[in-house]
Amino acid sequence: MGFNHGRSAILVVMPVAVAGCIYILFRHESLLMFDWLHQLHLMPLVAELRTFTVPLGESLPGWIRFSLPDGLWLLSYLWFLRVVWADGPDKPLWAWTALGLVMSFGHELGQATGLIAGTFDWADVAAYLIATVTAFSLRPGQSRT
């Protein structure tokens, strides 16, 4: 198996880019990401795009707008770890992986118990599970040869 750095970069960046686009195009402007866009003077462009995308977003299933980005963030994180630790020892890889999983699933559990503000959602848990299975089924940088 060869290690393909270009493919690895795409597999790590693509989920974050898709999740970011979902946030920018379909989510409420109260999110922190919109503060960054204001600081970068990109809000006029984003506001123009949103005049078309926000109404379209209302017809999308809720899991696409609200849960899919969560799963994509986790997927990107897990693939990033696998790329960084591809030739390294296993213990740090598993420690950082466990941290990401505990933070993701723990966040939902905290919402379910009321320890963390927000609404528990089984769709978020499913997105995290799918991201985890996907991250360990396909290794970034893995070639088919």
C-alpha positions in Angstrom: 0.0 0.0 0.0 1.4 3.4 -1.0 0.7 6.6 0.8 -0.8 9.3 -1.4 -0.4 12.8 0.2 -2.7 14.5 -2.3 -5.6 12.0 -1.7 -5.0 12.3 2.0 -5.3 16.1 1.9 -8.5 15.9 -0.1 -10.1 13.4 2.2 -9.2 15.5 5.3 -10.3 18.9 3.8 -13.3 17.8 1.8 -15.6 16.9 4.8 -14.7 20.2 6.5 -15.4 22.2 3.3 -18.8 20.5 2.8 -19.8 21.0 6.4 -18.7 24.6 6.2 -20.8 25.1 3.1 -23.8 23.6 4.8 -23.3 26.0 7.7 -22.8 29.1 5.5 -25.5 28.4 3.0 -28.3 26.9 5.1 -27.8 27.6 8.9 -28.7 30.6 11.0 -26.4 33.6 11.0 -26.1 33.5 14.8 -23.4 30.8 14.5 -19.8 31.7 15.3 -18.7 31.1 11.7 -20.7 34.1 10.6 -18.7 36.3 12.9 -15.5 35.1 11.1 -17.1 35.9 7.8 -17.9 39.4 9.0 -14.3 39.9 10.1 -13.1 38.7 6.7 -15.5 41.1 5.0 -17.1 38.2 3.2 -20.7 38.7 4.5 -21.9 40.7 1.5 -21.1 37.8 -0.8 -22.5 35.3 1.6 -25.7 37.3 2.1 -26.2 37.4 -1.6 -25.7 33.6 -1.9 -28.0 33.0 1.1 -30.9 34.8 -0.7 -31.1 31.7 -2.9 -29.9 29.0 -0.6 -31.8 29.6 2.6 -35.2 29.1 1.0 -33.8 25.9 -0.7 -32.5 24.7 2.6 -35.9 24.7 4.1 -36.8 21.8 1.8 -33.7 19.8 2.9 -34.2 17.1 5.5 -33.1 18.4 8.9 -30.4 15.8 9.3 -28.6 17.3 6.3 -28.6 20.8 7.8 -28.0 19.9 11.4 -26.5 16.4 11.8 -24.4 15.8 8.7 -22.0 18.7 9.5 -21.3 17.2 12.9 -20.5 13.8 11.3 -18.3 15.5 8.7 -16.3 17.4 11.3 -15.6 14.2 13.2 -14.8 12.3 10.0 -12.3 14.9 9.0 -10.7 14.9 12.4 -10.3 11.1 12.5 -8.8 11.0 9.0 -6.5 13.8 9.9 -5.2 11.8 12.9 -4.7 8.7 10.7 -2.7 10.8 8.2 -0.6 12.4 10.9 0.1 9.2 12.7 0.3 6.9 9.6 3.9 6.0 10.2 4.0 6.7 13.9 3.3 4.7 17.1 -0.2 3.5 17.7 -0.6 4.8 21.3 -0.8 8.5 20.4 -3.1 7.8 17.5 -5.5 5.9 19.7 -5.3 8.5 22.5 -6.1 11.4 20.1 -8.8 9.3 18.5 -10.4 8.5 21.9 -10.3 12.2 22.7 -12.3 13.1 19.6 -14.8 10.3 20.1 -15.3 11.2 23.8 -15.8 14.9 22.9 -18.3 14.1 20.1 -20.4 11.4 21.8 -19.9 13.1 25.2 -21.3 16.4 23.9 -24.5 14.6 22.9 -24.6 12.7 26.2 -24.1 16.0 28.0 -27.0 17.5 26.1 -29.2 14.5 26.9 -28.4 14.9 30.6 -28.7 18.7 30.6 -25.1 19.2 31.6 -24.4 20.9 28.3 -26.7 23.4 26.6 -28.4 22.2 23.5 -30.7 19.6 22.3 -29.8 15.9 22.3 -30.4 14.4 18.8 -30.2 10.7 17.8 -29.4 11.9 14.3 -26.2 13.5 15.6 -25.3 10.2 17.4 -25.9 8.3 14.1 -23.8 10.9 12.2 -20.9 10.3 14.7 -21.3 6.5 14.4 -21.3 6.6 10.6 -18.3 9.0 10.6 -16.4 6.7 12.9 -17.1 3.5 10.9 -16.2 5.4 7.7 -13.0 6.7 9.1 -11.8 3.2 10.0 -13.1 1.6 6.8 -11.2 3.9 4.4 -7.7 5.1 5.2 -6.7 8.4 3.8 -3.7 8.0 1.6 -4.4 4.4 1.0 -3.9 3.5 -2.7 -5.8 0.7 -4.4 -2.6 -0.8 -5.8 
